[in-house]
Amino acid sequence: MKLTFAAAQTLMIAAQGLHELPAKPATKADVLATIRRMEVLQIDTINVVARSPYFVLWSRLGDYESHWVEDLLAEGSIFEYWSHVACWLPIEDYPLSRRMMLDQRKGWGNSITWVAEHPELVDKVLAQVREKGTVRSADFERTSGKASGWWDWKEEKQALEHLHNMGTLMTAKRHNFQRHYALRESVLPTWNDDDAPSYEVVLRTLTTKAVKALGITTAAWVPDYFRTPKRETIPLLEALNDEGILTRAEVKGWSVPAYIHRDNLALAKAVNTGKVRANQVTLLSPFDPLVWDRTRAKTMFNFDYKIECYTPAPKRRYGYFTLPILRRNALIGRLDAKAHRKDKLFEVKALHLEPGIAITDDLIVDLVQVLQRCAHWHKTPEVIVRLSDPAELAELVNRSLNASS
């Protein structure tokens, strides 16, 4: 199969569910289907606009109830573990993660050692879990009088996290984003470790899932999706191609082959013939699968992105937590926003267009509509843009916002 570069962009966007908003209001079932489509939903705690996992879903679903994610977790439709990083994953993929736990391939490698070195503390924590059913880190008071040195975590929190890495504990639910830990056997009472597949099966499965989720990919981008070893993952692609699970493709301008999962071949043909287009304008989380691999984002969309929340304020170029702007099949800019829920204000501190993006009436309409949609979801109906580059863009957007309010 041969694709133009623009078709490859659209295929990746469409495979990620970002090419158009659903025709009907989203349901909890749509949330689960979206997580399954992406395969992973990265968890991050930064909450300037909305926490990243909820924002990733909004980019694809529009207005939805964010508590549905916690409902799915409590119901056992998804679970938490290390994948790309800390993620929510479909529960049917638990056997894959369990093999990684058993082989000590995910999470911190020193968890077993740490637990063995702190038997009394671990016994105390596990006894409380057994007694209460679920516990939070907040249920344990800090007794040392000072920080422990690991992310300012108290020892009980460290014990909970190590036991979670090992799979002894699972996340039973979250409330106000706080994790509630429970014994694995209470969350998954029918699970048997004998049912965990071999590592070879896990690696093969994760490789095919990564290619499917990306829509189209080079070999170099596949390992990052689930953080699998490059030396083991990349050689699998040609074998999977030979088996017909993957199809090798040519993208105009690329010097290396691309790969498409067989389940995406119909989508690829529809993109190639123009039957599927990227029509949506939306905002993305910095940890959205479309952009979390910065090298891939640069190659696919000529978008050079760095999250600057860890950069000292005087050295930031764009802002603390900028959101990439996806327009059709292009990343056209980024904005630094904050939702002031008490004041019902959605503030765009800075709006930056990428070089070469022309200011047109259509662009202004698209920006206004996506800002209003995002603000509506946050229940912050007033929207204001403070600064922009180009400088005149802020005035044009604000004028259009005021005219439409």
Protein Blocks (a to p, Z undefined) as FASTA:
>chain_A
ZZdfklmmmmmmmmnopmbccfbdcdfklmmmmmmmnopacddfbdfkbgfklmmmmmmn
opadfklmmmmmmnopaccddfkbccdddfklmmmmmmmmmnopgcjfklmmmmmmmmml
mmmmmmmmmmnopacfklpccfklpaehigoiafklmmmmmmmmnomaccfbdcehiacd
ddfklmmmmbcfklpccfklmmmmmmmmmmmmnopacfklmmmmnopafklmmmmmmmmm
mnomaccdddehiabdcdddfklmmmmmmmmnopaccfbdcdddfkbfklmpmmlmmmmn
opacddfklgcfklpfkbmbdcdddehjacfbdcdddddfknopacdfbacddehiacdf
klmmmmmmmmmmmmmmnopabacdfbdcdfklmmmmmmmmmmmZZ
